[in-house]
C-alpha cells in the first residue's frame, strides 16, 4: 500500500498499540504549542488507504528571531546560531522526541511510514526555507531520520530514556529476570519499612502543587539546573491540567504532617509516567526516600493497576539501571 503524507494544523488521534511514540505525547505537545504564541506548529500526518498510521509534529518560532528559552540554549550547544529560526521535528513533552507510528504486522510498513513522515517534515522545512533540527530522537527511530535528512547529518548524544517492564511471576508478584535487580528491589522495600513512614497516593490539587513545588525545585537544583519554585509550580499545573483525572501524586509526610517527598505520576494506556519527583533537603536518608518515591511505590501502583511499563524518563541513568530499567539513547540531529 502507498503511504501519503499531508501537513495539517491539528494532530489526529492515534489508537494503541504503537510501534513508535504514543498518542499521549502527541496530544500533550500539541496542547503546549497551541497555548504558547511564540511558536507556530503543524503536523505531518501519514495515511494509508485513508487510515491514519502516523504523525510527526513540526514547529518553529513565530518571529524571525526565536524567543530566549532552554531550546535556544540547546540549539546553540549543537553549534547552530541561536538567533536563527529552525524547523523542529518531534514532540518534547517529556524530553523524548521523534514520531508516533502505529504498530503493524508488517515491520517494513512501520519503517516505511516513519521514513515518509521524516521526509515530509524535511520537505516542509525546505518549503519554509529553514533548516530542520530534531532533538531527543529515540535510538530506534534514528535510521529513518538519517535516511531522510536533507543534508549530511551531525549527531549529538543527548540523554537516555529509562523504563521498567512490569512483569509478574506465576504467583502474581512483581518479577525481574535478574536476581541482582530483585535483590535491589527487596532492599528498597526493607528500607521503606525502616523509615517508619507511610506513603500514600492521592489526587492532585493546586494546594498540593504549591506545597510540593519547593521540594521539586530543590531536586532540580541539585541536578545542576537553576530554577524557581514558582516556575516549577507553573509547569506542574500545566502538566496536571492536561488530563487531571489520570494524574495522581505519591506523598510522604513526617510525623508532624510536613511534606518531605512527592512524586507526580500519570497513567495512560498501559504505562505509568513519572513526571516529577521532589524531596526535602533536610531529610536524612535521601537514598531510601528516593527509592520509595521513584521505584518502590510506583512499581506497586503499576502492578495494582495492571500497567505494563513504568516510564522513568531521562536523568539519573545509573540508579534506574540497577533497579531494572531498560534504557534507550536519545539523539540530537542537525
Secondary structure per residue as TSV (DSSP state, phi and psi in degrees):
chain	resnum	aa	ss	phi	psi
A	1	X	-	360.0	149.8
A	2	X	-	-89.3	135.2
A	3	X	E	-100.8	124.8
A	4	X	E	-111.9	142.8
A	5	X	E	-117.8	144.7
A	6	X	E	-134.1	156.6
A	7	X	E	-103.5	121.1
A	8	X	E	-126.7	163.1
A	9	X	S	-88.4	-13.6
A	10	X	S	-137.9	151.8
A	11	X	-	-82.2	147.4
A	12	X	-	-76.2	168.3
A	13	X	-	-90.2	135.1
A	14	X	-	-114.6	129.6
A	15	X	-	-85.2	156.0
A	16	X	S	-74.2	159.8
A	17	X	-	-85.8	157.7
A	18	X	E	-110.9	140.2
A	19	X	E	-82.7	-38.3
A	20	X	E	-136.0	141.7
A	21	X	S	65.9	-167.1
A	22	X	-	-159.6	155.6
A	23	X	H	-64.0	-31.5
A	24	X	H	-57.6	-51.5
A	25	X	H	-63.2	-39.2
A	26	X	H	-61.8	-48.2
A	27	X	H	-71.0	-38.8
A	28	X	H	-62.6	-45.9
A	29	X	H	-68.2	-35.7
A	30	X	H	-59.3	-45.1
A	31	X	H	-65.0	-39.6
A	32	X	H	-66.3	-40.7
A	33	X	H	-67.5	-40.5
A	34	X	H	-63.5	-30.5
A	35	X	T	-84.1	-7.7
A	36	X	-	-116.6	103.9
A	37	X	T	-70.8	-4.3
A	38	X	T	-73.3	-14.7
A	39	X	E	-124.0	146.9
A	40	X	E	-112.3	131.8
A	41	X	E	-128.2	155.4
A	42	X	E	-151.4	179.7
A	43	X	E	-139.4	125.0
A	44	X	E	-82.9	118.7
A	45	X	E	-113.6	130.5
A	46	X	E	-103.4	133.4
A	47	X	E	-128.8	146.5
A	48	X	E	-129.1	114.5
A	49	X	T	52.6	48.8
A	50	X	T	72.4	-4.1
A	51	X	E	-93.2	129.2
A	52	X	E	-71.3	126.5
A	53	X	E	-122.4	-4.4
A	54	X	E	-176.2	163.7
A	55	X	E	-154.9	142.9
A	56	X	E	-134.6	114.7
A	57	X	E	-69.0	142.5
A	58	X	E	-132.5	144.7
A	59	X	E	-159.0	153.0
A	60	X	E	-150.6	167.8
A	61	X	E	-63.2	139.6
A	62	X	S	-74.8	-15.9
A	63	X	S	-115.6	161.5
A	64	X	S	-58.7	-34.2
A	65	X	S	-104.7	122.5
A	66	X	-	-61.8	148.2
A	67	X	-	-69.6	149.0
A	68	X	S	-64.1	126.5
A	69	X	S	-165.0	168.8
A	70	X	H	-55.8	-28.2
A	71	X	H	-64.4	-44.1
A	72	X	H	-65.5	-32.5
A	73	X	H	-65.0	-41.6
A	74	X	H	-64.3	-42.6
A	75	X	H	-61.8	-42.6
A	76	X	H	-63.9	-35.6
A	77	X	H	-66.0	-21.2
A	78	X	T	-84.7	0.5
A	79	X	T	88.2	14.2
A	80	X	S	-101.0	156.7
A	81	X	-	-70.2	121.2
A	82	X	T	-67.9	-21.6
A	83	X	T	-89.8	3.5
A	84	X	S	-100.1	155.8
A	85	X	-	-83.5	143.4
A	86	X	E	-134.1	155.8
A	87	X	E	-94.1	114.8
A	88	X	E	-90.2	132.9
A	89	X	E	-108.0	127.0
A	90	X	S	100.6	157.2
A	91	X	-	-82.8	158.2
A	92	X	-	-128.2	21.0
A	93	X	T	-62.7	-29.2
A	94	X	T	-128.1	26.9
A	95	X	S	56.8	36.3
A	96	X	-	-134.9	124.0
A	97	X	-	-103.5	-143.4
A	98	X	S	82.6	-170.1
A	99	X	-	-105.2	169.0
A	100	X	E	-111.0	124.2
A	101	X	E	-135.4	133.6
A	102	X	E	-66.4	146.2
A	103	X	-	-69.4	142.3
A	104	X	-	-135.3	156.0
A	105	X	S	-69.8	-27.3
A	106	X	S	-95.6	106.1
A	107	X	H	-62.9	-33.1
A	108	X	H	-61.6	-36.3
A	109	X	H	-65.2	-36.0
A	110	X	H	-62.7	-48.4
A	111	X	H	-66.7	-35.6
A	112	X	H	-63.4	-41.4
A	113	X	H	-64.6	-46.2
A	114	X	H	-61.9	-43.0
A	115	X	H	-62.4	-39.7
A	116	X	H	-65.2	-38.7
A	117	X	H	-63.8	-47.2
A	118	X	H	-64.8	-40.7
A	119	X	H	-61.5	-40.5
A	120	X	H	-65.1	-37.3
A	121	X	H	-68.0	-41.2
A	122	X	H	-67.1	-33.3
A	123	X	H	-66.4	-38.0
A	124	X	H	-62.8	-39.1
A	125	X	H	-63.4	-42.6
A	126	X	H	-61.7	-41.4
A	127	X	H	-64.9	-32.3
A	128	X	H	-82.1	-13.6
A	129	X	T	75.2	27.2
A	130	X	-	-128.9	160.9
A	131	X	E	-83.6	137.4
A	132	X	E	-78.9	145.9
A	133	X	E	-138.5	136.6
A	134	X	E	-127.8	118.6
A	135	X	E	-105.4	147.6
A	136	X	E	59.0	40.8
A	137	X	E	-74.5	124.1
A	138	X	E	-61.6	144.9
A	139	X	G	-56.0	-37.5
A	140	X	G	-63.7	-23.9
A	141	X	G	-94.6	-7.1
A	142	X	H	-57.6	-44.8
A	143	X	H	-57.0	-40.4
A	144	X	H	-66.8	-39.2
A	145	X	H	-64.1	-43.2
A	146	X	H	-67.9	-36.1
A	147	X	H	-61.9	-36.0
A	148	X	H	-99.3	-5.6
A	149	X	-	-64.7	135.5
A	150	X	S	-76.0	-18.0
A	151	X	S	-130.7	164.5
A	152	X	-	-55.1	116.8
A	153	X	-	-78.2	152.5
A	154	X	-	-115.1	129.2
A	155	X	E	-106.7	141.8
A	156	X	E	-132.4	125.8
A	157	X	E	-71.4	133.3
A	158	X	E	-102.1	-75.2
A	159	X	E	-142.5	-175.2
A	160	X	E	-125.1	141.9
A	161	X	E	-101.0	126.0
A	162	X	E	-107.3	140.1
A	163	X	E	-149.9	147.5
A	164	X	E	-109.7	126.6
A	165	X	E	-75.4	123.1
A	166	X	-	-87.6	110.4
A	167	X	E	-120.6	151.8
A	168	X	E	-121.0	149.9
A	169	X	-	-86.6	-174.4
A	170	X	T	-64.2	-20.6
A	171	X	T	-93.5	3.8
A	172	X	S	82.4	16.7
A	173	X	-	-98.4	152.8
A	174	X	E	-56.7	136.0
A	175	X	E	-139.5	145.3
A	176	X	-	-136.8	139.3
A	177	X	S	-64.8	-20.4
A	178	X	-	-88.3	122.6
A	179	X	H	-62.4	-37.1
A	180	X	H	-61.3	-42.6
A	181	X	H	-64.4	-42.6
A	182	X	H	-61.9	-35.7
A	183	X	H	-67.9	-38.0
A	184	X	H	-64.5	-42.4
A	185	X	H	-59.8	-43.5
A	186	X	H	-63.9	-40.6
A	187	X	H	-63.1	-43.2
A	188	X	H	-60.7	-41.8
A	189	X	H	-65.2	-40.2
A	190	X	H	-63.9	-40.0
A	191	X	H	-64.8	-34.8
A	192	X	H	-62.9	-43.5
A	193	X	H	-61.2	-41.1
A	194	X	H	-65.5	-28.4
A	195	X	H	-64.3	-28.2
A	196	X	T	71.4	22.6
A	197	X	-	-108.6	159.0
A	198	X	-	-121.3	94.9
A	199	X	-	-67.1	150.9
A	200	X	E	-147.0	137.8
A	201	X	E	-86.3	141.4
A	202	X	E	-149.2	165.8
A	203	X	-	-71.5	162.4
A	204	X	-	-104.0	141.9
A	205	X	-	-142.5	175.0
A	206	X	H	-61.7	-33.6
A	207	X	H	-65.5	-42.8
A	208	X	H	-66.2	-40.5
A	209	X	H	-59.3	-45.1
A	210	X	H	-62.8	-37.1
A	211	X	H	-72.0	-37.3
A	212	X	H	-86.3	-21.4
A	213	X	H	-55.7	-42.9
A	214	X	H	-62.5	-32.2
A	215	X	H	-69.8	-41.3
A	216	X	H	-65.0	-43.0
A	217	X	H	-61.0	-35.6
A	218	X	H	-64.2	-41.4
A	219	X	H	-66.8	-43.6
A	220	X	H	-59.7	-43.1
A	221	X	H	-65.3	-40.0
A	222	X	H	-61.6	-28.0
A	223	X	T	-84.5	4.8
A	224	X	T	95.1	7.2
A	225	X	-	-113.9	116.8
A	226	X	-	-68.7	134.6
A	227	X	-	-154.5	179.8
A	228	X	-	-132.4	145.0
A	229	X	H	-63.0	-26.6
A	230	X	H	-70.5	-39.2
A	231	X	H	-66.4	-40.9
A	232	X	H	-60.4	-43.7
A	233	X	H	-60.9	-39.8
A	234	X	H	-63.9	-42.3
A	235	X	H	-68.0	-37.6
A	236	X	H	-64.4	-42.2
A	237	X	H	-64.2	-38.9
A	238	X	H	-64.2	-44.9
A	239	X	H	-61.9	-47.4
A	240	X	H	-62.2	-41.4
A	241	X	H	-70.1	-15.4
A	242	X	H	-60.3	-45.6
A	243	X	-	-153.3	78.7
A	244	X	G	-56.7	-32.7
A	245	X	G	-70.2	-21.2
A	246	X	G	-99.9	-1.4
A	247	X	E	-99.4	146.0
A	248	X	E	-150.7	166.1
A	249	X	E	-128.8	141.5
A	250	X	E	-95.2	123.6
A	251	X	E	-119.2	141.9
A	252	X	E	-126.4	123.6
A	253	X	E	-119.5	148.9
A	254	X	-	-73.7	172.7
A	255	X	T	-59.4	-28.9
A	256	X	T	-85.7	5.5
A	257	X	S	90.2	-4.6
A	258	X	-	-70.3	134.7
A	259	X	E	-72.6	125.0
A	260	X	E	-118.0	-9.3
A	261	X	E	-163.7	148.3
A	262	X	E	-154.5	143.2
A	263	X	E	-126.6	131.0
A	264	X	E	-104.2	125.5
A	265	X	E	-138.4	159.7
A	266	X	E	-144.7	137.2
A	267	X	E	-94.4	132.2
A	268	X	E	-143.7	134.3
A	269	X	T	56.5	-124.5
A	270	X	T	-108.6	23.3
A	271	X	E	-121.9	147.8
A	272	X	E	-114.2	115.8
A	273	X	E	-92.5	128.4
A	274	X	E	-94.7	113.0
A	275	X	E	-87.6	-55.1
A	276	X	E	-143.5	155.7
A	277	X	E	-136.1	136.5
A	278	X	E	-129.8	143.5
A	279	X	E	-139.4	147.5
A	280	X	-	-70.0	135.1
A	281	X	T	-69.2	-19.8
A	282	X	T	-94.7	-3.8
A	283	X	-	-76.1	136.3
A	284	X	S	-68.7	-55.0
A	285	X	-	-94.4	77.0
A	286	X	H	-69.4	-32.7
A	287	X	H	-62.1	-45.8
A	288	X	H	-68.5	-36.8
A	289	X	H	-65.3	-42.3
A	290	X	H	-61.3	-44.0
A	291	X	H	-62.4	-38.4
A	292	X	I	-64.7	-47.5
A	293	X	I	-72.5	-34.3
A	294	X	I	-99.8	-15.5
A	295	X	I	-138.3	-59.2
A	296	X	I	-57.4	-58.8
A	297	X	H	-72.9	-40.0
A	298	X	H	-60.3	-38.2
A	299	X	H	-66.0	-39.7
A	300	X	H	-62.1	-41.8
A	301	X	H	-65.5	-41.5
A	302	X	H	-59.9	-43.0
A	303	X	H	-65.0	-45.0
A	304	X	H	-64.8	-28.9
A	305	X	T	-103.3	6.3
A	306	X	T	75.2	22.8
A	307	X	-	-75.4	150.8
A	308	X	S	-104.7	-16.1
A	309	X	E	-141.1	136.0
A	310	X	E	-106.7	113.8
A	311	X	E	-95.1	114.7
A	312	X	E	-96.6	-12.7
A	313	X	E	76.1	-158.0
A	314	X	S	-95.9	164.5
A	315	X	S	89.7	154.3
A	316	X	-	49.5	56.2
A	317	X	H	-66.4	-32.2
A	318	X	H	-68.1	-53.8
A	319	X	H	-62.2	-26.3
A	320	X	H	-74.5	-39.7
A	321	X	H	-66.5	-41.5
A	322	X	T	-70.9	-12.9
A	323	X	T	-101.6	18.4
A	324	X	T	96.3	10.0
A	325	X	-	-76.9	136.2
A	326	X	E	-81.7	148.3
A	327	X	E	-133.3	131.8
A	328	X	E	-114.6	123.7
A	329	X	E	-63.3	147.0
A	330	X	E	-115.5	145.6
A	331	X	E	-127.4	146.3
A	332	X	E	-99.0	135.3
A	333	X	E	-124.0	132.9
A	334	X	-	-136.8	360.0
